Amino acid sequence: MSDWLVLVLAMLGACAVVVVITLVRHRTAAEDEDPSETPDVIEYMTMWIGVIYAIVLGLAIAGVWEARSAAQDYVQSEAQALHEISERVRVYPPDVRDRVRGDIDAYVQYVVHTEWTAMADDEQVTEHGAALLRKVREDVTDYRPGNDFEAQSYQPLLDQIAAADQARNARADSTGATMPSVVWWGLITGGLITIGMVFALQIRRTGRELVLAGLFSATIAFMLFLIWDLDAPYSRGIAVTAEPFLNLFPHITG
């Protein structure tokens, strides 16, 4: 099922629940009930619960968005470091240069077309990908520069290898969900309480109030879906892509 279909169903379900509960409550209410006589303390509590929950939702969205942005930066840094290595080895002999570039292409090919799927499905990188990157490292570190010009390029290449390895490790650490389960319980429980407090205001069965109550519940459902969708940076709907690798290595194809 598509993530966006889940979103639509969740928002429609939230609206339907609120409308049904409101209609049932209206039918079972006492004849002498006056909706305008809502105690001031209930209105005060409803306002503050809504404000506090809005702050919590905002912090949660900011947290998962920041984690997604960091994951995108890790991918960009890794691709850029590998691209720098591929370009800087031009000063090496043709056989060394071609071997390094070939191993980099093999690594990028594997990451884009195989490891990315494993990250989306299993939320982890693979050992084979790490082995391919080690092969690139060995190609660079095992070569002994033959002249001063090559020696001047040797250390920068090692630095780029270290940068690529560091970015890969950061990418591996960011494949899983960023929101702890206890936070999810708080978000869901807080949403139910916030929507439940709306009924404490004794909503009447007017079209305007039903529409506003439905939109309010649908908005909360949308926010929770957005947090869930951003929580796993490399999967679900708004996912980090391998586009930096494809942009810097356009010859890598399926």
C-alpha positions in Angstrom: 0.0 0.0 0.0 1.3 3.4 -1.0 2.4 5.7 1.9 0.2 8.5 0.5 -2.8 6.2 0.4 -2.1 5.4 4.0 -2.1 9.2 4.7 -5.4 9.8 2.9 -7.1 6.8 4.8 -5.7 8.0 8.1 -7.0 11.6 7.6 -10.4 10.4 6.4 -10.5 7.9 9.3 -9.7 10.6 11.8 -12.4 12.9 10.4 -15.0 10.1 10.4 -14.3 9.1 14.0 -14.7 12.7 15.2 -17.9 13.2 13.2 -19.4 9.9 14.3 -18.6 10.5 18.0 -20.1 14.0 17.8 -23.3 12.7 16.2 -23.7 9.9 18.7 -23.0 12.2 21.6 -25.5 14.7 20.3 -28.2 11.9 20.1 -27.5 10.6 23.6 -27.2 14.1 25.2 -29.8 15.1 27.8 -32.6 17.3 26.4 -31.8 20.1 28.9 -28.0 20.2 28.1 -26.8 23.6 27.1 -23.6 23.5 25.0 -22.9 27.1 25.7 -22.4 26.4 29.4 -18.9 24.9 29.1 -16.9 25.5 32.3 -14.1 28.0 31.9 -11.6 25.6 33.4 -12.3 23.1 30.6 -11.7 25.8 27.9 -8.5 26.8 29.7 -7.3 23.2 29.9 -8.2 22.5 26.3 -6.3 25.6 25.1 -3.1 24.6 27.1 -3.2 21.0 26.1 -3.5 22.1 22.4 -0.6 24.5 22.8 1.7 22.0 24.5 0.9 19.3 22.0 1.6 21.7 19.1 5.0 22.4 20.6 5.8 18.7 20.9 4.7 18.1 17.3 6.9 20.9 16.1 9.9 19.6 18.0 9.3 16.1 16.6 9.0 17.3 13.0 12.1 19.4 13.4 14.0 16.5 14.8 13.2 14.0 12.1 13.7 16.6 9.4 17.2 17.4 10.8 18.0 13.7 10.8 16.9 13.4 7.2 19.0 16.4 6.2 22.0 15.0 8.0 21.5 11.7 6.2 21.4 13.5 2.8 24.7 15.3 3.8 26.4 12.0 4.5 25.5 10.7 1.1 26.7 13.9 -0.6 30.0 13.9 1.4 30.7 10.2 0.5 30.0 10.7 -3.2 32.1 13.9 -3.3 35.1 12.2 -1.6 35.0 9.3 -4.0 34.7 11.7 -6.9 37.8 13.6 -5.6 39.8 10.3 -5.4 38.7 9.3 -8.9 39.9 12.7 -10.3 43.1 13.1 -8.3 44.6 9.7 -9.2 45.1 11.0 -12.7 48.7 11.8 -11.7 49.4 8.1 -11.1 50.5 5.6 -13.7 47.7 4.5 -16.1 47.5 1.0 -14.6 47.1 2.3 -11.0 44.8 5.1 -12.1 42.5 2.7 -14.0 42.5 0.2 -11.2 41.5 2.8 -8.6 38.8 4.2 -10.8 37.5 0.8 -11.7 37.1 -0.2 -8.0 35.4 3.1 -7.2 33.0 2.6 -10.0 32.3 -1.0 -8.7 31.6 0.4 -5.3 29.3 3.1 -6.5 27.5 0.7 -8.7 26.9 -1.6 -5.8 25.8 1.1 -3.4 23.3 2.6 -5.9 21.8 -0.5 -7.2 22.1 -3.1 -4.4 23.0 -1.6 -1.0 20.4 1.1 -1.3 17.7 -1.5 -1.5 19.1 -3.2 1.6 19.1 0.1 3.5 15.5 0.7 2.6 14.3 -2.9 3.4 16.6 -3.9 6.2 17.7 -0.5 7.5 21.4 -1.5 7.4 24.4 -1.4 5.0 26.1 -4.5 3.8 29.4 -6.2 4.4 30.1 -6.5 0.7 29.8 -2.7 0.4 32.4 -2.3 3.2 34.7 -4.8 1.4 34.5 -2.9 -1.9 35.4 0.4 -0.1 38.4 -1.4 1.6 39.5 -2.4 -1.8 39.6 1.2 -2.9 41.6 2.1 0.2 44.1 -0.7 -0.4 44.5 0.5 -4.0 45.6 3.9 -2.8 47.5 3.0 0.3 49.5 0.1 -1.2 50.9 2.2 -4.0 54.3 3.7 -3.4 54.7 7.1 -5.2 57.4 7.1 -7.8 58.2 10.8 -7.8 57.7 14.0 -5.8 54.6 15.0 -7.9 52.9 11.7 -7.0 54.0 12.0 -3.4 52.3 15.4 -3.1 49.0 13.8 -4.2 49.3 10.8 -1.9 48.3 12.4 1.4 45.3 14.3 0.0 44.1 11.0 -1.5 44.4 9.3 2.0 42.4 12.2 3.4 39.6 11.7 0.9 39.6 7.9 1.6 39.2 8.7 5.3 36.4 11.2 4.5 34.6 8.6 2.4 34.9 6.0 5.1 33.7 8.4 7.7 30.7 9.4 5.6 29.8 5.7 5.0 29.9 5.0 8.7 27.7 8.0 9.3 25.3 6.7 6.6 25.2 3.3 8.2 24.4 4.8 11.6 21.5 6.9 10.1 19.7 4.1 8.3 17.3 3.3 11.2 14.5 5.2 12.8 15.4 8.3 14.8 12.3 8.5 17.0 12.4 6.3 20.1 9.3 4.2 20.7 8.5 6.0 24.0 8.2 9.3 22.0 5.8 7.7 19.6 3.6 6.6 22.5 3.7 10.1 23.7 2.8 11.6 20.3 -0.1 9.2 19.8 -1.5 9.5 23.3 -1.1 13.2 23.2 -3.0 13.3 19.9 -5.9 11.2 21.3 -6.1 13.4 24.4 -6.0 16.6 22.3 -8.8 15.4 20.1 -10.7 14.1 23.1 -10.6 17.5 24.8 -12.5 18.9 21.8 -15.5 16.8 22.9 -15.3 18.4 26.3 -16.3 21.7 24.7 -19.7 20.1 23.8 -19.6 20.5 20.1 -23.0 20.9 18.5 -24.2 19.2 15.3 -23.8 22.2 13.1 -22.0 21.9 9.8 -19.4 24.5 10.7 -18.4 22.9 14.0 -18.3 19.4 12.4 -16.1 20.6 9.6 -13.7 22.3 12.0 -13.5 19.3 14.3 -12.8 17.0 11.3 -10.1 19.3 9.9 -8.5 19.5 13.4 -8.3 15.8 13.7 -7.1 15.4 10.1 -4.3 17.9 10.7 -3.1 15.9 13.7 -3.2 12.7 11.6 -1.2 14.4 8.9 1.4 15.6 11.3 1.8 12.2 12.8 2.1 10.7 9.3 4.7 13.3 8.3 6.8 12.4 11.4 6.5 8.7 10.6 7.4 9.2 7.0 10.5 11.2 7.8 11.6 9.0 10.6 13.4 6.5 8.4 15.6 8.6 6.1 16.3 6.0 3.4 12.9 4.4 3.0 9.2 5.4 2.9 7.9 8.3 0.9 10.2 11.3 1.5 13.4 9.3 1.4 17.0 10.3 0.8 18.1 9.2 -2.6 21.4 8.1 -4.2 21.2 11.1 -6.6 24.6 12.5 -5.4 26.3 9.3 -6.6 24.5 9.4 -9.9 25.3 13.1 -10.5 29.1 12.7 -9.8 29.3 9.3 -11.6 26.9 9.7 -14.5 28.4 6.7 -16.3 27.0 4.4 -13.6 23.8 2.9 -15.0 21.5 0.0 -14.2 
